[in-house]
Amino acid sequence: MKIADRAEISPFYVMEVMKAAADRERVQGNVLHLEVGQPSTPAPQTVIAAAHRALDDHRLGYTDAAGIVQLRARIAHFYRQRYQVEVDPHQVVLTMGASGGFALAFLAAFDVGDRVAVTEPGYPCYRNVLEAFGVEVVGIPVDASSRYVPMPYQLDAAGDLDGLVIASPANPTGTMLTTDEMERTVRFCRNWGVRLVADEIYHGITYERAAPTALKYTHDAVVLQSFSKYFSMTGWRLGWMVVPEDLVRPVERLAQNLFISPPTIAQIAAIAAFDGTEELEANVTRYRTNRDILAATLRKVGLPFAPPDGAFYLYVDVGSITNDSPALCAAWLDELGIACTPGIDFDPVRGRQFVRLSYSESTEDITEAARRIEGWMTARR
Ligand SMILES: Cc1ncc(COP(=O)(O)O)c(C=O)c1O
């Protein structure tokens, strides 16, 4: 029987690494999870209490396709408070994680055959989903020399574009665009009629300075956000988009047809996420401690990495020890009991010389992982 060409979509390798780590854990126990891209903490207590109340008090039926008005209004308020940016609540669309947002944004903004640029390395699902939708993906190879931010000459060299996807802070590097770089990128998109899709899912998890939002500079971009990372609600499957006026109805129609509505209990509970700041900021403090521990060890053993401004990843250049990062990750899982993600997930070309280490787990686990990596590196000298 026929299988669609688009079903040839690449796997999201990190999910496969998680499977291998779980297999080893079942057999041998004791795996340190530096492959996971999610907080190791539950949702804040405010959210859990609100979810209990919702179970007791609500019917929990479908909602509007774009989400409940109270949460959309709360998110608009969040933009006013956090960024001093005015967002009309009707431009806020709740989605099934940022992932659900990609599907809606890409389908609404791009046609089959359009050309959309993504950075390499970058979050793999942008490329995979765009390709599944018949969009031509243009890779922009970024590196440590520009802190993995696309430079103007690289955008110019990409040829005619219909769209550009950026993430700041980025996965897998944790690097961020400065305000100047954001302004410059928005200007490029405006000048050339390129639809900007800005993934701001790691906002809130930043260490040296706050991340600038694209919304400060443009009303034409689609901005994606989520309750998965800063708000520590990964499995609740709730995110949002701020959508430009011309895409509000197209996105709403697509959402009605594709999903009907995002998870109702998650939406009701998420209103209380904005009151969980104390717990959420404590998570960021722990990520910072973990980052510093892991970064110090990597410096000590001579493994370079991008300067991590935010998120909870270090993208480590292991080119001095291998040109086969999947094999290195397999060896570390086998010999050290450390799961991590090979760079090929993020960069099909140069990813064989990189691994991504996530430091979102407990400080004890990250300290132990750093100790094992240091021992392994010392032993092979
Ligand atoms: C950059 C980036 N965007 C989007 C997502 C998807 O997140 P969500 O759980 O909101 O679907 C992730 C998940 O790791 C991510 O790293």
The ligand as an SDF file (V2000), in Angstrom:
LIG
                    3D

 16 16  0  0  0  0  0  0  0  0999 V2000
   13.7690   25.2400   20.5800 C   0  0  0  0  0  0  0  0  0  0  0  0
   12.5790   24.3920   20.9070 C   0  0  0  0  0  0  0  0  0  0  0  0
   11.3820   24.7220   20.3800 N   0  0  0  0  0  0  0  0  0  0  0  0
   10.2950   23.9750   20.6230 C   0  0  0  0  0  0  0  0  0  0  0  0
   10.3440   22.8450   21.4150 C   0  0  0  0  0  0  0  0  0  0  0  0
    9.0870   22.0470   21.6340 C   0  0  0  0  0  0  0  0  0  0  0  0
    8.5260   22.3160   22.8600 O   0  0  0  0  0  0  0  0  0  0  0  0
    7.0330   22.0240   23.3060 P   0  0  0  0  0  0  0  0  0  0  0  0
    7.1250   21.0770   24.4510 O   0  0  0  0  0  0  0  0  0  0  0  0
    6.4650   23.3380   23.7150 O   0  0  0  0  0  0  0  0  0  0  0  0
    6.2980   21.4420   22.1560 O   0  0  0  0  0  0  0  0  0  0  0  0
   11.5540   22.4790   22.0090 C   0  0  0  0  0  0  0  0  0  0  0  0
   11.6460   21.2680   22.8450 C   0  0  0  0  0  0  0  0  0  0  0  0
   12.7000   20.8420   23.2580 O   0  0  0  0  0  0  0  0  0  0  0  0
   12.7080   23.2750   21.7380 C   0  0  0  0  0  0  0  0  0  0  0  0
   13.8900   22.9820   22.2510 O   0  0  0  0  0  0  0  0  0  0  0  0
  1  2  1  0
  2  3  1  0
  2 15  2  0
  3  4  2  0
  4  5  1  0
  5  6  1  0
  5 12  2  0
  6  7  1  0
  7  8  1  0
  8  9  2  0
  8 10  1  0
  8 11  1  0
 12 13  1  0
 12 15  1  0
 13 14  2  0
 15 16  1  0
M  END
$$$$
